[in-house]
Amino acid sequence: MVGKMLYLRTDAGAEAAKQAAMQQQQALIEAGAQVVPADPAQKYHGAVAAGYEARRVGKPKWEAEQQIIETVLAQLPAGTVILDAPVGTGRFIPYYASKGFAVRGMDISEEMIVQAVEKVPAELKTAIIDGEQQFMFGIGDVRKSSIGDGAVDVAVNCRITRWLSLDDCRLMFKEMMRIARKMIIMTVRTGGGNARPVHEFNTLAAASARPWTLAEDHRCSEDDYRVLVFRDMA
Ligand SMILES: C[S@@+](CC[C@H](N)C(=O)[O-])C[C@H]1O[C@@H](n2cnc3c(N)ncnc32)[C@H](O)[C@@H]1O
């Protein structure tokens, strides 16, 4: 599933300018503005990628997401095939490994994927499940990928919707309904600037050729930050 490189490396000066633009954009979002991220694919490189987890682990939002998503996944049997997109630094990899899940990790940033790969336990690096490598990683775009129809059981889409325009969130959700057979787990901010209202996803689920339904809607660290669980009801 490894796709082509979708970003360009930049020099340090360009990197600093990019980070300044991202900070400006974040201030606008926090002020309640509707902002389409200028270039979300460009953010997670260099120092941002390297320090990603250190800045987040232990924060209420991070811990709540981790606990809710792991609890939802706990019911699934070993061998379940998970697409984690964006996989980022692989925060769920140790949990997937403990459950014996088969994992496909996709992200648009190679530097984030490198950190995710490092989290695969040494004894599982070459493990095989159902004739395929247990852990596979690739560069790809959540809005349009080369992954086949119904190729995985579950899609996990954590902390991506704020980096996509509402139209791109719709594209991603349609893509996940195409790729996943049973379940889609997604975090969304439903209020404030750049809200991604739940009804947007419900509408797409209802219009889908396969009958997806919002089965669980968990409050995360704040009332307007949710973990949504869609299930294929077929
Ligand atoms: C906030 S991080 C979330 C990572 C991980 N899911 C987590 O919860 O820690 C956002 C990630 O989305 C990736 N990303 C941004 N746009 C993307 C796209 N269109 N397709 C795939 N990944 C994308 C970034 O490279 C980054 O790793």
The ligand as an SDF file (V2000), in Angstrom:
LIG
                    3D

 27 29  0  0  0  0  0  0  0  0999 V2000
   -2.6130   15.6890   14.6890 C   0  0  0  0  0  0  0  0  0  0  0  0
   -1.7520   14.4180   13.8200 S   0  0  0  0  0  0  0  0  0  0  0  0
   -2.6700   12.9910   14.3050 C   0  0  0  0  0  0  0  0  0  0  0  0
   -1.8540   11.7410   14.2820 C   0  0  0  0  0  0  0  0  0  0  0  0
   -2.4600   10.5630   15.0660 C   0  0  0  0  0  0  0  0  0  0  0  0
   -3.6760   10.0710   14.4620 N   0  0  0  0  0  0  0  0  0  0  0  0
   -2.6940   10.9510   16.5020 C   0  0  0  0  0  0  0  0  0  0  0  0
   -3.8330   10.9010   16.9770 O   0  0  0  0  0  0  0  0  0  0  0  0
   -1.7120   11.2910   17.1770 O   0  0  0  0  0  0  0  0  0  0  0  0
   -2.2880   14.6960   12.1710 C   0  0  0  0  0  0  0  0  0  0  0  0
   -1.6030   13.7900   11.1680 C   0  0  0  0  0  0  0  0  0  0  0  0
   -2.3230   13.8610    9.9400 O   0  0  0  0  0  0  0  0  0  0  0  0
   -1.3970   13.7280    8.8800 C   0  0  0  0  0  0  0  0  0  0  0  0
   -2.0900   14.2340    7.6700 N   0  0  0  0  0  0  0  0  0  0  0  0
   -2.4370   15.5090    7.3560 C   0  0  0  0  0  0  0  0  0  0  0  0
   -3.1340   15.5480    6.2160 N   0  0  0  0  0  0  0  0  0  0  0  0
   -3.2450   14.2460    5.7950 C   0  0  0  0  0  0  0  0  0  0  0  0
   -3.8660   13.6110    4.6970 C   0  0  0  0  0  0  0  0  0  0  0  0
   -4.5450   14.3340    3.7760 N   0  0  0  0  0  0  0  0  0  0  0  0
   -3.7850   12.2700    4.5780 N   0  0  0  0  0  0  0  0  0  0  0  0
   -3.1010   11.5370    5.4920 C   0  0  0  0  0  0  0  0  0  0  0  0
   -2.4890   12.0710    6.5710 N   0  0  0  0  0  0  0  0  0  0  0  0
   -2.5660   13.4100    6.7170 C   0  0  0  0  0  0  0  0  0  0  0  0
   -0.1890   14.5060    9.3580 C   0  0  0  0  0  0  0  0  0  0  0  0
    0.9730   14.1440    8.6710 O   0  0  0  0  0  0  0  0  0  0  0  0
   -0.1620   14.1110   10.8410 C   0  0  0  0  0  0  0  0  0  0  0  0
    0.6250   12.9660   11.0470 O   0  0  0  0  0  0  0  0  0  0  0  0
  1  2  1  0
  2  3  1  0
  2 10  1  0
  3  4  1  0
  4  5  1  0
  5  6  1  0
  5  7  1  0
  7  8  2  0
  7  9  1  0
 10 11  1  0
 11 12  1  0
 11 26  1  0
 12 13  1  0
 13 14  1  0
 13 24  1  0
 14 15  1  0
 14 23  1  0
 15 16  2  0
 16 17  1  0
 17 18  1  0
 17 23  2  0
 18 19  1  0
 18 20  2  0
 20 21  1  0
 21 22  2  0
 22 23  1  0
 24 25  1  0
 24 26  1  0
 26 27  1  0
M  CHG  2   2   1   9  -1
M  END
$$$$
